[in-house]
């Protein structure tokens, strides 16, 4: 399996998207460790970026990644900021499907450590993927559960 650093823009856009829409809320709990997560945008970006660095270093040992976390934070802060709630504004052309795929790609690059599912980054990315999947499934005939004969 290989690992590489995703682009700083990718991590920033995943977080911006997850924190920007109505009804979007990142699960603030690591279910494995039973600890609360800091869901401020900067903390999310730092956690995701560091997990990607850790994965690459786990795989390739001492891969040069010194500035990656800082680059991801700079990318988060480089775009417009909404005055309402002071949130970062995502690229509006990104769909829920785009975000889901970006999360899947990120997860593949960050999952090298044997204890990946214990990491806060794992639970953050699962939460973002779940939000995206919920939006994509708005077209489902069965909105919640299955009811025979429902159309």
N, C-alpha and C positions, 0 to 999 in steps of 0.2 A: 504494500500500500504506500502511496506517496502522500506528501503533505506540502502545501505551499501557503504563503500568506495571501489572503484575498486582498482586494484593494481596500484602502482606507475608506473610499467612497461607499463601498458595499456595506461595510459595518455601520457607517454613519447613516446611510439611507434605511437600513433595516430598523435601526433605533428610531429615527425620525418618523418613519411610517407607523411603527408600533405605538408611538406616544402621541400621534397627531389626530387620529380620527375619532368621531363620536362613538362612544361605547368601547373604545379600545383601552385595554388595561392589562399591563403585564402582570402575570402571576407573581406575587412578591414573596414566594416561598420556595425554598429548595426542599422538595419532598424527601430526598434521600437523607440530607443532614438535619432536616427539621428546623432550619434556620431562616429567618427573614432575609430578603434580598433588598439591597438599595436599588430602587427603580428610578432614580434620577437619571436623565439622559447621559450625563457625563460618566456616571458610575457604570451604567450598562455598557457604554462604549469601551471603557477601560477593561471591564470584565471580559467582554467578547474579544477584544484585541489581544489581551494577555493570554487568553486560552488558545488563540490561534498561534501566537508565538510559542507557547509551551508545547503545543502539538508538533510544530516544526522542529523545535529543539529536541523533543523526545525522539523523533524519528531520525534526525540528522546530526544531533549533538553539536551544540555551539554554533548554530546557524546565525549569522549576524542579523540581529533584529532590534537593535538598541532604540531606534527612533520610531518604530511602528506604532506603539500606543500613542505617542505624541502626534503622529501624523493622522491617526484616526480621530483624535480629539479635535485637531485643527480642522479636519474636514467637517466634523459635526458643527463646529462654530462658524464655518465659512459661509454658510447659506443664510437666507433671511430668517429672522426670528419673529414669531407672532407676538404682538403686544398683548393679546388676550391669553393669559396664562403663561406668558413668556416661554413658549415652546418653539422648538426648531421646526421649520417647514420642510416637508419632504418634497422630492421631485414628484410633481403631480401626475406625470406620465406613467409612474410605476403602478401596476395593478396588484391585486392580492396574489395573483398567480406568479407575477414577477418576484414578489417578496418571498413567497413560498419556495420558489426555485433558488433564490439567493440564499435563503436559510439552509436549504438542503445542501447546497454547494459549500457554504460556510461550515456546516456540521461535519461534512466529509473531511474537510481540511483541519478541523479542530479535534477530531475524535481519536487521535493516536494514543494518548495515555490510557493505560489499562483501567483507570478509575474515572473515565470520562463521565459516566452517568452520575457521579457524585459531585461534579463541578457545577458551580453556579451558572456558568455559561451554557451548560447543557439545558438547564431548566429555563433559562431566558430564551434560548432559541426555540425550545419546544413551545413556549408560550406564544412567541411571535408566529410560529408556524400554525398553531391552533387558531389564532385570530384570523390569519389569512385563509385557512381552510373553512372557517365559519362563513366568511364573506363569499368565498367561491361556492359554497353549498347553498347559498340563498335560492338557487334555482331548483333545489331538490323538491320532489313531490311530497315526500315525507319529511316534515320539518323537524320532528323529534320522535325518535322511535319508529316503529312500524305498526301500521294498522291495516289488516287485510281488507281489501276492497276500497281503500282510500285512493283517491286519484288527484 
